[in-house]
Amino acid sequence: MLTDRDIAIRAVARGKSPTKCKVREIMSPEIKYVYDNETLDDAVRNMSKLQVRRLPVLNRQKRLVGIISLGDVAISDTDSAATALKQVSQ
């Protein structure tokens, strides 16, 4: 998985040009995810625990079916989003 944070921390901050380095050099090596049949609370809890703002959403065959972000959570549950954001930012 590659995020804007990966680009900032693993490329720009280390003096690598984002236009010249390979994705594999700066991507997050381990993919953390939630399943599509888990609850929103499960997703928020995972984001908080892992300190991430986005998680891939997989079906039970481990195929990507979407991505959930703190922004998505905020639209549906502002209290959960605020709690997760506070924990992610620590």
C-alpha positions as CSV (number, residue, x, y, z in Angstrom):
1,M,0.0,0.0,0.0
2,L,1.2,3.5,-0.8
3,T,-0.1,6.6,0.9
4,D,0.8,10.3,0.9
5,R,2.4,9.8,4.3
6,D,4.7,7.1,2.8
7,I,5.8,9.5,0.1
8,A,6.5,12.2,2.6
9,I,8.3,10.1,5.1
10,R,10.0,7.4,3.0
11,A,10.8,9.5,-0.1
12,V,10.8,13.3,0.4
13,A,12.2,13.3,3.9
14,R,15.0,11.0,2.9
15,G,15.9,13.1,-0.2
16,K,14.4,10.7,-2.7
17,S,12.6,12.1,-5.7
18,P,9.1,10.8,-5.9
19,T,9.3,11.0,-9.6
20,K,12.3,8.7,-9.8
21,C,12.1,6.2,-7.0
22,K,10.0,3.0,-7.3
23,V,6.8,2.4,-5.4
24,R,8.3,-0.7,-3.8
25,E,11.0,1.4,-2.2
26,I,8.6,3.6,-0.2
27,M,5.4,1.6,0.1
28,S,4.1,0.2,3.4
29,P,5.3,-3.4,3.3
30,E,2.5,-5.0,5.4
31,I,-1.0,-4.4,4.4
32,K,-3.5,-3.9,7.3
33,Y,-7.2,-4.3,6.3
34,V,-10.7,-4.9,7.4
35,Y,-13.3,-7.3,6.0
36,D,-16.4,-6.0,4.3
37,N,-18.7,-7.7,6.8
38,E,-17.0,-6.1,9.9
39,T,-18.7,-3.3,11.7
40,L,-17.8,0.4,11.4
41,D,-16.7,0.2,15.1
42,D,-14.3,-2.7,14.1
43,A,-12.8,-0.5,11.4
44,V,-12.4,2.5,13.7
45,R,-10.9,0.4,16.4
46,N,-8.4,-1.0,13.9
47,M,-7.5,2.4,12.5
48,S,-6.9,3.7,16.1
49,K,-4.9,0.7,17.1
50,L,-2.8,0.7,13.9
51,Q,-2.6,4.5,13.8
52,V,-3.7,4.8,10.2
53,R,-6.2,7.0,8.4
54,R,-7.2,4.5,5.7
55,L,-7.8,0.8,5.5
56,P,-8.3,-1.4,2.5
57,V,-11.6,-3.3,2.7
58,L,-11.5,-7.0,1.6
59,N,-14.1,-9.6,1.0
60,R,-13.7,-13.1,2.5
61,Q,-11.8,-14.2,-0.6
62,K,-9.3,-11.4,0.3
63,R,-10.2,-9.4,-2.8
64,L,-10.1,-5.7,-2.6
65,V,-13.7,-4.2,-2.6
66,G,-13.0,-0.7,-1.3
67,I,-11.1,1.6,1.0
68,I,-12.4,3.1,4.2
69,S,-11.0,6.4,5.5
70,L,-11.5,8.5,8.6
71,G,-13.4,10.9,6.3
72,D,-15.9,8.1,5.5
73,V,-16.3,7.5,9.2
74,A,-16.8,11.2,9.9
75,I,-19.7,11.3,7.4
76,S,-21.5,8.5,9.2
77,D,-20.3,8.8,12.8
78,T,-18.6,12.0,13.9
79,D,-18.0,10.8,17.5
80,S,-16.1,7.6,16.3
81,A,-14.2,9.6,13.8
82,A,-13.1,12.2,16.4
83,T,-12.0,9.4,18.8
84,A,-10.1,7.6,16.0
85,L,-8.4,10.8,14.8
86,K,-7.2,11.6,18.3
87,Q,-5.7,8.1,18.7
88,V,-4.2,8.0,15.2
89,S,-2.5,11.4,15.7
90,Q,-0.8,10.4,19.0
